[in-house]
Amino acid sequence: MGVGAKEVYENEVIKELQEGFVLLVYDLPYYDKDRFLKSWYDWATGRLRSLGYPVQYSVVLLPENRVKEALETVEAIKRKLEWNGNQHLVQYVNIRIIRFSTKSVEDAKALLDLFKESLKETLKYAKEEALKRLREGGDYEKTRKYLQKIVRKLQRQDALRLLQRDPELRQLYASLRVLQAGY
């Protein structure tokens, strides 16, 4: 018996997971009374979370090959604070990168399952939300923009290209793209 496409993709992803991932842990200053700082905070956390898989609030898991991009993002976050006259807050931007590797194949599979489940839940929620909006007579253009935002976010976060490689995720993703394209 031959190895199926799903097993091949999973073995490739497991290998990638075992080659190295990093945790990006961030702590940023937040002031809800200052419009610029609130906007900056939302922008900064969005940029950081889009580097990989958010596994917890202020913790993102990303492949080791994206560390350079992460460091560039950190510098951009600090520069934006400085450009807007908030140099004194740069010292409170605390972003750490922790390198690690999985100890066993089982660990890597558990991590893969975590990513897949997270993506699946996000895709299902976005689809259900879009259909609900349309059933309730919501503006199609607003719903389409909502889906575009979700699709872009998921594409940026999907460091392992699971949306393309996993059959179940690919099917859910395709259904979102169809909804986004219209009837």
C-alpha positions as CSV (number, residue, x, y, z in Angstrom):
1,M,0.0,0.0,0.0
2,G,1.3,3.5,-0.9
3,V,1.4,6.5,1.3
4,G,-1.5,8.9,0.8
5,A,-1.2,12.6,0.1
6,K,-2.4,13.5,3.6
7,E,0.3,11.4,5.2
8,V,3.0,12.9,2.9
9,Y,2.0,16.4,3.8
10,E,1.8,15.6,7.5
11,N,5.2,14.1,7.4
12,E,6.6,17.2,5.7
13,V,5.0,19.5,8.2
14,I,6.2,17.3,11.1
15,K,9.7,17.6,9.8
16,E,9.4,21.4,9.5
17,L,8.1,21.6,13.1
18,Q,11.1,19.5,14.3
19,E,13.6,21.7,12.5
20,G,12.8,24.6,14.7
21,F,10.2,27.1,15.8
22,V,10.4,30.1,18.0
23,L,8.1,31.7,20.5
24,L,7.6,35.4,20.1
25,V,6.5,36.8,23.4
26,Y,5.5,40.4,23.6
27,D,4.5,43.0,26.2
28,L,3.6,46.4,24.8
29,P,2.5,49.7,26.5
30,Y,-1.2,50.3,26.2
31,Y,-3.2,53.4,27.0
32,D,-6.8,53.4,26.0
33,K,-7.2,57.1,26.7
34,D,-4.7,58.1,24.0
35,R,-6.1,57.5,20.5
36,F,-2.7,57.3,18.9
37,L,-1.3,54.8,21.4
38,K,-4.4,52.7,21.3
39,S,-4.2,52.7,17.5
40,W,-0.5,51.9,17.6
41,Y,-1.1,49.1,20.0
42,D,-3.7,47.5,17.8
43,W,-1.5,47.9,14.8
44,A,1.6,46.5,16.6
45,T,-0.1,43.5,18.0
46,G,-1.7,42.8,14.6
47,R,1.7,42.9,13.0
48,L,3.2,40.6,15.6
49,R,0.3,38.1,15.5
50,S,0.4,37.9,11.7
51,L,4.0,36.6,11.8
52,G,2.8,33.1,12.8
53,Y,0.3,31.2,14.9
54,P,-1.0,33.1,17.9
55,V,-1.2,30.4,20.6
56,Q,-2.1,32.7,23.5
57,Y,-2.6,36.4,24.0
58,S,0.8,38.0,23.4
59,V,2.5,34.7,22.4
60,V,3.0,33.8,18.7
61,L,4.7,30.6,17.4
62,L,6.6,31.0,14.2
63,P,9.1,29.1,12.1
64,E,12.7,29.9,12.8
65,N,13.2,31.1,9.3
66,R,10.9,34.0,10.0
67,V,13.0,35.4,12.9
68,K,14.6,38.1,10.6
69,E,11.1,39.3,9.6
70,A,10.1,39.3,13.3
71,L,13.1,41.4,14.2
72,E,12.3,43.8,11.4
73,T,8.8,44.1,12.6
74,V,10.0,44.8,16.1
75,E,12.1,47.7,14.8
76,A,9.2,49.1,12.8
77,I,7.0,49.0,15.9
78,K,9.6,51.0,17.8
79,R,10.2,53.4,15.0
80,K,6.5,54.2,14.8
81,L,6.4,55.1,18.4
82,E,9.5,57.3,18.0
83,W,8.1,59.1,14.9
84,N,5.1,60.1,16.9
85,G,7.0,61.7,19.7
86,N,6.7,58.8,22.1
87,Q,10.4,57.9,22.4
88,H,10.0,57.5,26.2
89,L,7.7,54.5,25.7
90,V,10.2,52.5,23.5
91,Q,11.8,51.2,26.7
92,Y,8.5,49.5,27.6
93,V,8.3,47.6,24.3
94,N,9.4,44.2,25.5
95,I,9.5,41.5,22.8
96,R,11.4,38.3,23.3
97,I,12.2,35.5,20.9
98,I,12.7,32.0,22.4
99,R,14.0,29.3,20.2
100,F,13.0,25.7,20.8
101,S,12.5,22.4,19.0
102,T,10.1,19.6,19.7
103,K,11.5,16.6,21.6
104,S,9.6,13.9,19.7
105,V,7.4,13.2,16.7
106,E,4.5,13.0,19.0
107,D,5.2,16.6,20.3
108,A,5.4,17.8,16.7
109,K,2.1,16.1,15.9
110,A,0.4,17.6,18.9
111,L,1.6,21.1,17.8
112,L,0.4,20.4,14.3
113,D,-3.0,19.4,15.7
114,L,-3.2,22.6,17.7
115,F,-2.5,24.7,14.6
116,K,-5.0,22.8,12.5
117,E,-7.7,23.1,15.1
118,S,-7.1,26.8,15.6
119,L,-7.3,27.5,11.8
120,K,-10.3,25.2,11.4
121,E,-12.2,27.0,14.2
122,T,-11.4,30.4,12.7
123,L,-12.5,29.4,9.2
124,K,-15.7,27.9,10.5
125,Y,-16.5,31.0,12.6
126,A,-15.8,33.3,9.7
127,K,-18.0,31.3,7.3
128,E,-20.8,31.1,9.8
129,E,-20.6,34.8,10.6
130,A,-20.6,35.7,6.9
131,L,-23.6,33.5,6.2
132,K,-25.5,34.8,9.2
133,R,-24.9,38.4,8.0
134,L,-26.2,37.6,4.6
135,R,-29.2,35.7,5.9
136,E,-30.1,38.6,8.0
137,G,-30.1,40.9,5.0
138,G,-26.7,42.5,5.7
139,D,-24.8,44.5,3.1
140,Y,-23.0,42.1,0.9
141,E,-20.1,44.5,0.3
142,K,-19.4,44.8,4.0
143,T,-19.6,41.0,4.4
144,R,-17.2,40.6,1.5
145,K,-14.7,43.1,3.1
146,Y,-15.0,41.2,6.4
147,L,-14.1,38.0,4.6
148,Q,-11.2,39.7,2.7
149,K,-9.8,40.8,6.0
150,I,-10.1,37.3,7.5
151,V,-8.6,35.7,4.5
152,R,-5.6,38.1,4.4
153,K,-5.0,37.6,8.1
154,L,-5.1,33.8,7.8
155,Q,-2.8,33.8,4.8
156,R,-0.2,35.9,6.7
157,Q,-0.4,33.7,9.8
158,D,-0.2,30.4,8.1
159,A,3.5,29.9,8.3
160,L,3.3,26.2,7.6
161,R,1.0,26.7,4.6
162,L,-1.6,24.4,6.1
163,L,-4.5,26.2,4.3
164,Q,-2.9,24.8,1.1
165,R,-1.7,21.5,2.3
166,D,-4.4,20.1,4.6
167,P,-7.4,18.8,2.6
168,E,-10.0,19.7,5.3
169,L,-8.6,23.2,5.8
170,R,-8.2,23.7,2.1
171,Q,-11.9,22.9,1.6
172,L,-13.0,25.3,4.3
173,Y,-10.7,28.0,3.0
174,A,-12.1,27.5,-0.5
175,S,-15.7,27.9,0.8
176,L,-14.7,31.3,2.3
177,R,-13.1,32.3,-1.0
178,V,-16.3,31.4,-2.8
179,L,-18.4,33.5,-0.4
180,Q,-16.0,36.3,-0.8
181,A,-16.2,36.2,-4.6
182,G,-20.0,36.4,-4.6
183,Y,-22.8,34.4,-6.1
